[in-house]
Amino acid sequence: MPNEKLQSDIERLARGFAAEVTRLVAEAIVSEVQAAMARPGAAGGGRARAAPTRRLQASQVERWVPDRRARRVPNFVIQATGLSTKREIVDRYGEHAIFQRGHPAPPPLRAAAAPRSTGEADG
């Protein structure tokens, strides 16, 4: 039976400690909230705003190569070639063609094939 007495003593002590810890935590929370409310700028509505970040200015693309790293086709390349997708440009000019702003488009890989006629040969 000594185990029952020991168990009840331990439970009584644990309840007392739990109540004391709960009271201390509640007091700490109240004091932190009051201190935060007393700070200047806290009455303005919650979270403080982060400092505005500087946005980098986009630089104008002067030279473009339609390699694997290329993301989008610049407007000056579209205007020079009449093609709007990287795949079309690579098919016509190759993956290592260099396009520069203000310069003509590089020569195509091969001359455009003449359309084949489907009719019979004249004879």
LUMLUM-566079 format. One line per field, with one value per atom (N, C-alpha, C): chain; residue in one letter; x, y, z; atom name; residue number from 1. Coordinates in pm, 1 decimal, decimal comma. Layout:
<sites>
chain = [A_...]
resn = [A_...]
c1 = [X_...]
c2 = [Y_...]
c3 = [Z_...]
name = [CA_...]
resi = [NUM_...]
</sites>
This chain:
<sites>
chain = [A_A_A_A_A_A_A_A_A_A_A_A_A_A_A_A_A_A_A_A_A_A_A_A_A_A_A_A_A_A_A_A_A_A_A_A_A_A_A_A_A_A_A_A_A_A_A_A_A_A_A_A_A_A_A_A_A_A_A_A_A_A_A_A_A_A_A_A_A_A_A_A_A_A_A_A_A_A_A_A_A_A_A_A_A_A_A_A_A_A_A_A_A_A_A_A_A_A_A_A_A_A_A_A_A_A_A_A_A_A_A_A_A_A_A_A_A_A_A_A_A_A_A_A_A_A_A_A_A_A_A_A_A_A_A_A_A_A_A_A_A_A_A_A_A_A_A_A_A_A_A_A_A_A_A_A_A_A_A_A_A_A_A_A_A_A_A_A_A_A_A_A_A_A_A_A_A_A_A_A_A_A_A_A_A_A_A_A_A_A_A_A_A_A_A_A_A_A_A_A_A_A_A_A_A_A_A_A_A_A_A_A_A_A_A_A_A_A_A_A_A_A_A_A_A_A_A_A_A_A_A_A_A_A_A_A_A_A_A_A_A_A_A_A_A_A_A_A_A_A_A_A_A_A_A_A_A_A_A_A_A_A_A_A_A_A_A_A_A_A_A_A_A_A_A_A_A_A_A_A_A_A_A_A_A_A_A_A_A_A_A_A_A_A_A_A_A_A_A_A_A_A_A_A_A_A_A_A_A_A_A_A_A_A_A_A_A_A_A_A_A_A_A_A_A_A_A_A_A_A_A_A_A_A_A_A_A_A_A_A_A_A_A_A_A_A_A_A_A_A_A_A_A_A_A_A_A_A_A_A_A_A_A_A_A_A_A_A_A]
resn = [M_M_M_P_P_P_N_N_N_E_E_E_K_K_K_L_L_L_Q_Q_Q_S_S_S_D_D_D_I_I_I_E_E_E_R_R_R_L_L_L_A_A_A_R_R_R_G_G_G_F_F_F_A_A_A_A_A_A_E_E_E_V_V_V_T_T_T_R_R_R_L_L_L_V_V_V_A_A_A_E_E_E_A_A_A_I_I_I_V_V_V_S_S_S_E_E_E_V_V_V_Q_Q_Q_A_A_A_A_A_A_M_M_M_A_A_A_R_R_R_P_P_P_G_G_G_A_A_A_A_A_A_G_G_G_G_G_G_G_G_G_R_R_R_A_A_A_R_R_R_A_A_A_A_A_A_P_P_P_T_T_T_R_R_R_R_R_R_L_L_L_Q_Q_Q_A_A_A_S_S_S_Q_Q_Q_V_V_V_E_E_E_R_R_R_W_W_W_V_V_V_P_P_P_D_D_D_R_R_R_R_R_R_A_A_A_R_R_R_R_R_R_V_V_V_P_P_P_N_N_N_F_F_F_V_V_V_I_I_I_Q_Q_Q_A_A_A_T_T_T_G_G_G_L_L_L_S_S_S_T_T_T_K_K_K_R_R_R_E_E_E_I_I_I_V_V_V_D_D_D_R_R_R_Y_Y_Y_G_G_G_E_E_E_H_H_H_A_A_A_I_I_I_F_F_F_Q_Q_Q_R_R_R_G_G_G_H_H_H_P_P_P_A_A_A_P_P_P_P_P_P_P_P_P_L_L_L_R_R_R_A_A_A_A_A_A_A_A_A_A_A_A_P_P_P_R_R_R_S_S_S_T_T_T_G_G_G_E_E_E_A_A_A_D_D_D_G_G_G]
c1 = [79,1_0,0_84,4_213,1_291,2_297,3_283,1_286,0_166,5_50,2_-68,1_-48,4_9,0_34,5_135,4_241,8_343,1_283,6_200,1_136,4_46,5_-31,7_-120,9_-41,1_72,2_156,6_216,1_259,6_317,9_212,8_91,8_-15,7_-51,7_-54,1_-86,1_21,4_150,1_258,8_254,3_225,7_220,3_108,7_-7,6_-117,7_-78,6_-9,1_35,5_136,1_231,8_330,4_264,5_172,1_105,3_28,1_-38,9_-114,3_-19,6_94,5_191,0_253,4_290,5_349,3_247,9_124,1_20,4_3,9_5,3_-9,6_108,7_231,1_349,8_352,0_313,1_309,3_204,5_89,1_-15,7_31,4_100,2_151,3_256,3_342,7_444,9_381,7_279,0_210,6_146,3_79,5_13,9_116,6_230,7_331,0_391,9_412,5_466,1_367,0_239,3_138,0_127,5_130,2_123,7_246,5_363,3_484,8_478,9_425,6_414,6_314,6_207,7_107,9_160,7_253,6_307,1_411,8_467,4_568,4_506,0_581,5_526,9_510,7_404,7_379,3_297,7_279,4_203,2_53,8_11,1_-131,2_-182,6_-92,2_-129,0_-190,4_-200,2_-270,6_-186,4_-125,6_-66,0_77,2_100,9_236,6_303,3_430,2_507,8_537,5_540,3_567,5_716,4_748,5_888,8_934,9_1062,1_1117,6_1097,7_1063,7_1042,2_1171,5_1159,9_1277,8_1297,5_1421,2_1451,1_1440,5_1370,4_1354,9_1460,3_1526,6_1627,2_1560,4_1618,7_1564,6_1600,8_1505,0_1529,7_1618,1_1724,3_1811,8_1762,1_1788,9_1745,8_1838,2_1780,8_1859,1_1918,1_2049,2_2117,3_2163,6_2184,8_2237,9_2163,0_2121,6_2044,9_2088,2_2106,0_2141,4_2034,8_1972,7_1864,4_1915,5_2000,4_2053,5_1960,5_2005,0_1921,2_1884,0_1966,9_1940,1_1840,5_1816,0_1728,2_1586,0_1524,5_1389,3_1282,8_1297,5_1195,3_1262,6_1186,7_1239,7_1218,1_1325,7_1309,1_1233,6_1171,1_1091,3_1174,8_1299,4_1378,1_1409,2_1417,3_1439,7_1312,0_1198,8_1070,7_1052,7_1087,6_1073,3_1171,3_1293,0_1394,3_1364,7_1306,6_1287,9_1144,7_1049,2_909,2_864,6_953,6_922,3_904,2_811,8_783,1_824,1_859,2_897,9_1044,1_1103,3_1243,8_1264,3_1171,8_1183,6_1189,8_1104,3_1106,1_1238,6_1288,5_1413,9_1530,4_1533,6_1640,8_1633,6_1513,7_1499,9_1555,7_1534,8_1578,0_1723,2_1765,1_1896,2_1998,4_1956,5_2047,9_2054,8_2105,8_2107,8_2212,4_2313,5_2423,6_2423,0_2312,7_2302,2_2300,2_2361,5_2368,5_2286,0_2188,6_2105,2_2145,8_2170,3_2207,6_2111,8_2076,7_1985,2_2049,9_1974,8_2024,7_2101,1_2122,7_2192,2_2093,2_2120,3_2029,6_2040,8_1939,3_1939,2_2051,2_2109,5_2213,9_2154,4_2239,7_2186,6_2127,5_2022,5_1963,3_2059,6_2035,5_2120,1_2117,7_2002,8_1987,3_1881,1_1891,1_1793,0_1655,9_1556,4_1420,5_1388,8_1342,7_1312,5_1193,2_1203,3_1091,3_978,9_856,9_744,8_739,4_721,2_715,0_576,2_575,3_444,8_400,3_274,3_223,0_173,4_174,2_121,7_223,6_181,8_267,8_366,7_475,7_576,0_521,8_557,5_511,8_585,2_521,0_594,2_546,4]
c2 = [-119,8_0,0_127,7_120,7_244,7_306,8_224,3_277,6_368,4_337,7_421,7_557,3_558,8_684,5_768,8_703,7_773,5_828,6_747,9_791,4_911,8_912,4_1025,1_1151,1_1136,2_1251,9_1313,0_1226,6_1274,9_1348,4_1295,0_1359,4_1494,4_1503,4_1629,6_1734,4_1692,7_1785,3_1829,6_1737,4_1769,2_1868,8_1851,1_1946,0_2084,7_2088,7_2217,8_2285,7_2207,9_2264,8_2311,2_2232,5_2268,0_2398,6_2413,7_2537,3_2656,6_2639,8_2748,8_2785,0_2683,7_2708,5_2779,0_2736,3_2798,5_2945,1_2975,4_3114,0_3198,3_3143,9_3218,5_3245,0_3146,2_3163,0_3267,6_3263,5_3360,8_3502,2_3519,1_3651,7_3699,1_3609,7_3646,8_3689,9_3619,2_3655,0_3792,0_3816,9_3946,1_4058,7_4039,3_4145,8_4170,1_4065,9_4083,2_4157,5_4122,4_4189,2_4336,1_4365,5_4505,5_4583,5_4523,1_4590,4_4615,8_4521,0_4538,3_4648,1_4656,5_4760,4_4899,0_4905,6_5033,9_5088,8_5005,7_5051,0_5143,2_5244,5_5334,0_5259,6_5290,0_5225,1_5098,6_5046,6_4922,4_4948,5_5071,0_5101,3_5114,9_5119,1_5137,9_5016,3_4908,1_4795,6_4673,3_4621,0_4489,2_4488,8_4414,1_4387,7_4513,1_4522,1_4631,5_4602,0_4706,2_4687,8_4672,5_4588,6_4568,9_4687,7_4713,0_4821,5_4789,3_4888,9_4860,2_4815,0_4716,6_4665,0_4741,4_4756,1_4823,7_4723,8_4760,6_4673,3_4710,5_4609,8_4634,0_4671,7_4767,1_4805,7_4700,3_4670,6_4572,6_4637,0_4569,3_4622,8_4575,9_4656,5_4622,4_4516,1_4417,0_4309,1_4360,8_4356,6_4402,9_4286,7_4169,6_4053,7_3930,6_3843,7_3725,3_3605,9_3492,8_3366,5_3264,5_3195,4_3101,8_2967,3_2967,2_2841,1_2783,9_2680,8_2612,0_2701,0_2799,5_2886,5_2997,7_3024,5_3134,7_3107,3_3208,2_3192,0_3243,7_3365,6_3423,9_3491,6_3513,3_3576,3_3727,4_3806,3_3952,0_4007,7_4122,7_4183,5_4216,0_4259,7_4295,4_4172,7_4054,0_3931,8_3894,4_3909,3_3880,6_3972,8_4101,7_4197,3_4166,5_4122,9_4096,6_3968,6_3868,8_3739,1_3711,8_3774,0_3743,2_3615,6_3556,1_3431,9_3465,9_3397,9_3435,9_3332,9_3212,4_3112,3_3074,1_3035,4_2995,8_2874,7_2783,1_2661,7_2697,6_2789,2_2829,7_2896,4_2978,8_3050,0_2951,6_2854,7_2754,8_2670,5_2634,7_2556,1_2630,6_2760,5_2835,9_2884,0_2931,4_2995,5_2913,2_2811,2_2729,8_2776,8_2688,1_2715,5_2819,1_2839,6_2929,7_3059,4_3089,8_3215,5_3331,2_3442,0_3557,8_3671,4_3717,9_3829,9_3951,1_4064,3_4187,4_4297,5_4379,5_4490,4_4588,2_4628,7_4724,2_4661,4_4531,7_4461,7_4370,6_4336,9_4243,3_4103,0_4024,7_3886,9_3808,6_3710,6_3628,6_3546,7_3496,7_3417,7_3286,0_3239,7_3112,3_2996,4_2884,5_2766,0_2716,8_2712,0_2664,7_2751,7_2761,4_2841,8_2777,8_2861,1_2808,7_2720,0_2601,9_2505,7_2555,6_2544,6_2584,0_2485,4_2532,4_2438,8_2337,3_2213,3_2105,9_2102,1_2077,9_2065,9_1919,7_1899,8_1763,4_1710,7_1794,2_1750,4_1671,9_1623,2_1547,0_1641,1_1586,9_1665,7_1705,3_1826,9_1873,8_1795,5_1752,6_1674,2_1663,3]
c3 = [0,0_0,0_0,0_27,1_26,6_-112,6_-216,0_-351,6_-378,9_-325,9_-345,0_-279,3_-159,0_-87,1_-166,4_-214,0_-291,6_-421,3_-487,1_-610,7_-587,4_-481,5_-453,4_-418,5_-346,4_-315,0_-442,4_-530,7_-656,6_-739,1_-747,8_-823,2_-764,5_-628,9_-561,6_-592,0_-586,0_-616,6_-763,9_-854,6_-997,0_-1025,4_-961,8_-980,1_-929,1_-815,4_-760,0_-852,4_-903,1_-994,7_-1124,4_-1175,4_-1300,0_-1283,9_-1172,5_-1148,8_-1140,2_-1070,7_-1056,6_-1192,0_-1270,6_-1401,9_-1492,4_-1490,0_-1572,0_-1535,5_-1405,8_-1361,1_-1407,2_-1395,5_-1436,1_-1587,1_-1665,2_-1810,2_-1848,5_-1787,5_-1817,5_-1783,5_-1669,4_-1632,9_-1733,1_-1778,5_-1875,5_-2008,2_-2050,0_-2174,5_-2161,9_-2051,6_-2030,9_-2032,7_-1965,0_-1960,6_-2099,4_-2179,5_-2314,9_-2404,2_-2393,6_-2475,3_-2436,8_-2307,7_-2264,1_-2310,7_-2305,0_-2350,6_-2501,1_-2577,3_-2721,6_-2755,6_-2679,8_-2703,9_-2668,8_-2575,8_-2532,1_-2629,7_-2714,5_-2810,5_-2913,8_-2958,4_-3061,4_-3193,3_-3264,6_-3392,1_-3379,8_-3261,9_-3245,3_-3255,1_-3227,5_-3231,2_-3373,4_-3471,5_-3610,9_-3676,5_-3611,3_-3670,3_-3696,2_-3597,0_-3610,7_-3658,0_-3765,6_-3810,8_-3866,0_-3838,1_-3893,3_-4039,8_-4119,7_-4261,8_-4285,5_-4378,5_-4414,5_-4497,9_-4494,2_-4573,6_-4721,3_-4801,0_-4943,3_-5008,8_-5095,9_-5164,4_-5293,4_-5332,9_-5458,0_-5570,8_-5672,8_-5787,1_-5890,9_-5941,6_-6042,9_-6174,2_-6242,3_-6371,5_-6475,0_-6557,5_-6662,7_-6768,7_-6804,0_-6906,8_-7042,8_-7142,3_-7275,8_-7333,4_-7396,6_-7455,8_-7586,5_-7598,4_-7719,4_-7806,0_-7745,9_-7816,4_-7766,0_-7858,1_-7818,0_-7900,9_-7834,3_-7898,6_-7859,5_-7955,5_-7922,4_-7873,4_-7771,5_-7719,5_-7614,3_-7545,9_-7447,0_-7328,9_-7298,7_-7184,0_-7214,7_-7341,8_-7380,6_-7332,4_-7272,0_-7218,5_-7314,1_-7356,3_-7442,1_-7560,6_-7664,8_-7784,7_-7771,7_-7780,4_-7770,7_-7891,1_-7870,7_-7977,4_-8100,7_-8083,2_-8200,3_-8286,6_-8225,6_-8303,4_-8378,2_-8314,7_-8380,3_-8500,3_-8483,5_-8593,4_-8706,6_-8673,0_-8775,7_-8854,0_-8788,8_-8853,7_-8897,2_-8831,6_-8858,8_-8789,4_-8709,1_-8636,3_-8488,7_-8421,8_-8283,9_-8179,9_-8220,4_-8121,1_-8137,0_-8028,9_-8030,7_-8120,9_-8119,9_-8202,6_-8350,6_-8396,0_-8536,3_-8571,3_-8481,2_-8506,0_-8511,8_-8421,2_-8420,9_-8547,8_-8591,1_-8713,7_-8834,2_-8841,2_-8958,5_-8947,1_-8828,4_-8815,4_-8736,8_-8668,1_-8589,1_-8444,3_-8360,1_-8215,9_-8177,5_-8261,0_-8225,0_-8305,0_-8372,2_-8446,2_-8346,6_-8384,8_-8295,6_-8356,3_-8279,6_-8321,9_-8239,4_-8308,8_-8238,8_-8278,9_-8180,9_-8204,9_-8303,7_-8404,5_-8502,1_-8616,8_-8614,4_-8722,1_-8794,1_-8921,1_-8990,2_-8929,2_-8952,9_-8902,2_-8969,3_-8900,7_-8963,5_-9077,5_-9166,4_-9278,4_-9228,0_-9292,6_-9251,7_-9277,6_-9211,6_-9229,4_-9373,1_-9432,2_-9569,4_-9636,5_-9766,2_-9840,0_-9824,6_-9819,5_-9804,6_-9924,5_-9897,6_-10005,2_-10083,5_-10213,5_-10298,9_-10278,2_-10278,8_-10258,6_-10371,1_-10336,4_-10435,1_-10498,3_-10627,1_-10692,6_-10683,7_-10669,8_-10657,7_-10790,8_-10891,6_-11023,0_-11100,6_-11213,0_-11302,9_-11370,6_-11413,8_-11484,3_-11620,9_-11659,9_-11791,8_-11899,1_-11994,8_-12088,3_-12219,7]
name = [N_CA_C_N_CA_C_N_CA_C_N_CA_C_N_CA_C_N_CA_C_N_CA_C_N_CA_C_N_CA_C_N_CA_C_N_CA_C_N_CA_C_N_CA_C_N_CA_C_N_CA_C_N_CA_C_N_CA_C_N_CA_C_N_CA_C_N_CA_C_N_CA_C_N_CA_C_N_CA_C_N_CA_C_N_CA_C_N_CA_C_N_CA_C_N_CA_C_N_CA_C_N_CA_C_N_CA_C_N_CA_C_N_CA_C_N_CA_C_N_CA_C_N_CA_C_N_CA_C_N_CA_C_N_CA_C_N_CA_C_N_CA_C_N_CA_C_N_CA_C_N_CA_C_N_CA_C_N_CA_C_N_CA_C_N_CA_C_N_CA_C_N_CA_C_N_CA_C_N_CA_C_N_CA_C_N_CA_C_N_CA_C_N_CA_C_N_CA_C_N_CA_C_N_CA_C_N_CA_C_N_CA_C_N_CA_C_N_CA_C_N_CA_C_N_CA_C_N_CA_C_N_CA_C_N_CA_C_N_CA_C_N_CA_C_N_CA_C_N_CA_C_N_CA_C_N_CA_C_N_CA_C_N_CA_C_N_CA_C_N_CA_C_N_CA_C_N_CA_C_N_CA_C_N_CA_C_N_CA_C_N_CA_C_N_CA_C_N_CA_C_N_CA_C_N_CA_C_N_CA_C_N_CA_C_N_CA_C_N_CA_C_N_CA_C_N_CA_C_N_CA_C_N_CA_C_N_CA_C_N_CA_C_N_CA_C_N_CA_C_N_CA_C_N_CA_C_N_CA_C_N_CA_C_N_CA_C_N_CA_C_N_CA_C_N_CA_C_N_CA_C_N_CA_C_N_CA_C_N_CA_C_N_CA_C_N_CA_C_N_CA_C_N_CA_C_N_CA_C_N_CA_C_N_CA_C_N_CA_C_N_CA_C_N_CA_C_N_CA_C]
resi = [1_1_1_2_2_2_3_3_3_4_4_4_5_5_5_6_6_6_7_7_7_8_8_8_9_9_9_10_10_10_11_11_11_12_12_12_13_13_13_14_14_14_15_15_15_16_16_16_17_17_17_18_18_18_19_19_19_20_20_20_21_21_21_22_22_22_23_23_23_24_24_24_25_25_25_26_26_26_27_27_27_28_28_28_29_29_29_30_30_30_31_31_31_32_32_32_33_33_33_34_34_34_35_35_35_36_36_36_37_37_37_38_38_38_39_39_39_40_40_40_41_41_41_42_42_42_43_43_43_44_44_44_45_45_45_46_46_46_47_47_47_48_48_48_49_49_49_50_50_50_51_51_51_52_52_52_53_53_53_54_54_54_55_55_55_56_56_56_57_57_57_58_58_58_59_59_59_60_60_60_61_61_61_62_62_62_63_63_63_64_64_64_65_65_65_66_66_66_67_67_67_68_68_68_69_69_69_70_70_70_71_71_71_72_72_72_73_73_73_74_74_74_75_75_75_76_76_76_77_77_77_78_78_78_79_79_79_80_80_80_81_81_81_82_82_82_83_83_83_84_84_84_85_85_85_86_86_86_87_87_87_88_88_88_89_89_89_90_90_90_91_91_91_92_92_92_93_93_93_94_94_94_95_95_95_96_96_96_97_97_97_98_98_98_99_99_99_100_100_100_101_101_101_102_102_102_103_103_103_104_104_104_105_105_105_106_106_106_107_107_107_108_108_108_109_109_109_110_110_110_111_111_111_112_112_112_113_113_113_114_114_114_115_115_115_116_116_116_117_117_117_118_118_118_119_119_119_120_120_120_121_121_121_122_122_122_123_123_123]
</sites>
